[in-house]
């Protein structure tokens, strides 16, 4: 059986959501951040050397990167759904969004998270970070104009991966100028499978 090691308020929420969308049986092992430091508990280091989640185990298969988990789960348990047909332009766009989420879009958001903690010491960096956040959020917003999903006419792994980008931006109160992106994440959070993932994984401060 699939086992997901899940950390609250983290990227693992989207993997839990995907598992609910797939409707496959799985075992859920939950971990809680330290309420003061917000760091993952040391128990996770006994599971994986990096001490982070999500961490997926399927028999002898062990995966610690969320993008790889999305691809693996859809390939093995998606029953042909949750991604466009291979060999099509939509499939290539799907792969690009799937990897863009962590490869490009999350970088300025994470820089904002850490640099803002430096307060005045980080102030000289903030204009460039703000510019990069606006560039990437604007790109995602434009891609969703007139669309319900990032690729095609139904939910794909691209939507699963991009969800954390919009959620973190919302937590920074940065979605106001991007109505299509904001409406999209609202639709994603309204899905029954996402709601079930919250019920199983516990409170998620990025839920809208």
C-alpha positions as CSV (number, residue, x, y, z in Angstrom):
1,X,0.0,0.0,0.0
2,X,1.1,3.6,-0.6
3,X,2.3,5.5,2.4
4,X,2.5,9.2,2.5
5,X,4.6,10.9,5.2
6,X,2.8,14.2,5.6
7,X,3.9,17.4,7.3
8,X,1.3,20.0,8.2
9,X,1.4,23.4,6.3
10,X,3.8,22.1,3.7
11,X,4.1,20.9,0.1
12,X,2.8,17.5,1.1
13,X,-0.8,18.9,1.2
14,X,-0.9,18.8,-2.6
15,X,0.2,15.1,-2.6
16,X,-2.5,14.3,-0.1
17,X,-5.0,16.1,-2.3
18,X,-3.8,14.1,-5.4
19,X,-4.2,10.8,-3.6
20,X,-7.8,11.8,-2.8
21,X,-8.4,12.8,-6.4
22,X,-7.0,9.4,-7.5
23,X,-9.2,7.5,-5.0
24,X,-6.5,5.0,-4.2
25,X,-6.0,3.4,-0.8
26,X,-3.1,4.8,1.2
27,X,-1.6,5.0,4.7
28,X,-1.1,8.5,6.1
29,X,1.6,9.2,8.6
30,X,1.4,12.8,9.9
31,X,4.0,15.0,11.5
32,X,3.6,18.5,13.1
33,X,5.9,21.5,12.7
34,X,7.4,23.0,15.8
35,X,4.9,25.9,16.7
36,X,7.7,28.3,17.4
37,X,10.5,27.5,14.9
38,X,8.1,26.1,12.2
39,X,10.7,23.4,11.5
40,X,9.8,19.8,10.8
41,X,10.2,17.5,13.8
42,X,13.3,15.3,14.1
43,X,11.2,12.2,13.6
44,X,11.2,12.9,9.9
45,X,14.9,12.5,9.7
46,X,14.5,8.9,10.7
47,X,12.3,8.5,7.6
48,X,14.5,10.5,5.1
49,X,18.0,12.1,5.5
50,X,16.6,15.5,4.6
51,X,14.0,15.4,7.3
52,X,11.3,16.9,5.1
53,X,7.9,16.0,3.7
54,X,6.2,14.9,1.5
55,X,7.8,11.5,1.4
56,X,6.1,8.7,-0.5
57,X,6.7,5.0,-0.2
58,X,5.2,2.4,-2.5
59,X,6.8,-1.0,-1.8
60,X,10.4,-0.6,-2.8
61,X,9.8,2.8,-4.4
62,X,10.7,5.8,-2.2
63,X,10.3,9.4,-3.5
64,X,11.1,12.6,-1.7
65,X,10.4,15.3,-4.4
66,X,6.8,16.4,-4.8
67,X,7.0,16.8,-8.6
68,X,8.4,13.3,-9.0
69,X,5.6,12.0,-6.7
70,X,2.9,13.7,-8.9
71,X,4.4,12.1,-12.1
72,X,4.7,8.7,-10.4
73,X,1.2,8.6,-8.9
74,X,-0.4,9.7,-12.1
75,X,1.6,7.3,-14.2
76,X,0.8,4.3,-12.0
77,X,-2.6,5.1,-10.5
78,X,-4.1,7.7,-12.8
79,X,-5.8,5.2,-15.1
80,X,-4.9,7.4,-18.1
81,X,-6.3,10.6,-16.5
82,X,-4.8,13.6,-14.9
83,X,-2.5,14.4,-17.8
84,X,-2.8,15.1,-21.5
85,X,-2.1,12.5,-24.1
86,X,1.6,12.0,-24.8
87,X,2.8,13.4,-28.1
88,X,0.5,16.4,-28.0
89,X,1.3,20.1,-27.4
90,X,-0.8,19.9,-24.2
91,X,1.4,17.2,-22.8
92,X,4.5,19.3,-23.3
93,X,2.7,22.3,-21.7
94,X,1.7,20.0,-18.8
95,X,5.3,18.9,-18.2
96,X,6.5,22.5,-18.3
97,X,3.9,23.7,-15.7
98,X,4.7,20.6,-13.6
99,X,8.3,21.6,-13.3
100,X,7.9,25.4,-13.5
101,X,6.2,25.3,-10.1
102,X,9.3,24.5,-8.2
103,X,11.9,25.2,-10.8
104,X,11.0,28.9,-11.2
105,X,7.8,30.1,-9.5
106,X,8.6,29.2,-5.9
107,X,12.1,30.7,-5.9
108,X,11.1,34.4,-5.4
109,X,8.3,33.4,-3.0
110,X,10.8,31.5,-0.8
111,X,13.3,34.4,-1.0
112,X,10.5,36.7,0.2
113,X,9.8,34.3,3.1
114,X,13.4,34.3,4.3
115,X,14.5,37.8,3.4
116,X,11.5,39.3,5.1
117,X,12.6,37.8,8.4
118,X,15.8,39.9,8.1
119,X,13.7,43.0,8.4
120,X,15.9,46.1,7.7
121,X,18.9,44.0,6.8
122,X,16.9,42.5,3.9
123,X,15.3,45.7,2.7
124,X,17.8,46.3,-0.2
125,X,16.8,42.9,-1.7
126,X,13.1,43.4,-1.4
127,X,12.4,45.4,-4.6
128,X,14.0,42.8,-6.8
129,X,12.2,40.0,-5.0
130,X,8.9,41.9,-5.4
131,X,9.6,42.4,-9.1
132,X,10.3,38.6,-9.6
133,X,7.2,37.6,-7.6
134,X,5.1,39.9,-9.8
135,X,6.6,38.6,-12.9
136,X,5.9,34.9,-12.1
137,X,2.5,35.5,-10.6
138,X,1.5,37.6,-13.6
139,X,2.7,34.8,-15.9
140,X,0.5,32.2,-14.1
141,X,-2.5,34.6,-14.1
142,X,-2.2,35.3,-17.8
143,X,-2.1,31.6,-18.5
144,X,-5.4,31.1,-16.7
145,X,-7.3,33.8,-18.5
146,X,-10.4,32.2,-19.9
147,X,-9.4,28.8,-18.6
148,X,-10.6,26.6,-15.8
149,X,-7.3,24.7,-15.5
150,X,-3.6,25.2,-16.5
151,X,-3.8,22.7,-19.3
152,X,-6.8,21.2,-21.1
153,X,-10.3,21.0,-19.8
154,X,-9.8,18.9,-16.6
155,X,-7.6,18.7,-13.6
156,X,-4.0,17.6,-14.3
157,X,-0.8,17.2,-12.3
158,X,0.1,20.7,-13.4
159,X,-2.8,22.1,-11.3
160,X,-1.7,19.9,-8.3
161,X,1.9,21.3,-8.5
162,X,0.9,24.9,-9.1
163,X,-1.5,25.0,-6.2
164,X,1.3,25.6,-3.6
165,X,2.5,28.6,-5.6
166,X,-0.9,30.3,-5.4
167,X,-1.4,29.2,-1.8
168,X,1.9,30.7,-0.6
169,X,1.3,33.9,-2.7
170,X,-2.1,34.2,-1.0
171,X,-0.5,33.8,2.4
172,X,1.7,36.8,1.6
173,X,-1.4,38.7,0.4
174,X,0.0,38.9,-3.1
175,X,-3.0,37.6,-5.1
176,X,-5.0,40.8,-5.3
177,X,-3.6,41.9,-8.7
178,X,-4.1,38.4,-10.2
179,X,-7.8,37.6,-10.3
180,X,-7.6,34.6,-12.6
181,X,-5.0,32.9,-10.4
182,X,-7.0,33.7,-7.3
183,X,-10.2,32.4,-8.8
184,X,-8.4,29.2,-10.0
185,X,-7.1,28.4,-6.5
186,X,-10.5,29.1,-5.1
187,X,-11.9,26.5,-7.5
188,X,-9.2,24.0,-6.6
189,X,-9.9,24.4,-2.9
190,X,-13.6,23.9,-3.4
191,X,-13.1,20.4,-5.0
192,X,-14.4,17.6,-2.8
193,X,-11.1,15.8,-2.9
194,X,-9.2,18.8,-1.6
195,X,-11.7,19.2,1.2
196,X,-11.2,15.5,2.1
197,X,-7.5,16.0,2.1
198,X,-7.9,18.8,4.7
199,X,-10.1,16.6,6.8
200,X,-7.5,13.9,6.8
201,X,-4.3,15.9,7.0
202,X,-5.4,18.4,9.6
203,X,-5.7,22.2,9.5
204,X,-3.9,23.9,6.6
205,X,-3.2,27.6,7.0
206,X,-2.9,28.0,3.2
207,X,-6.5,26.8,2.6
208,X,-8.8,29.5,1.4
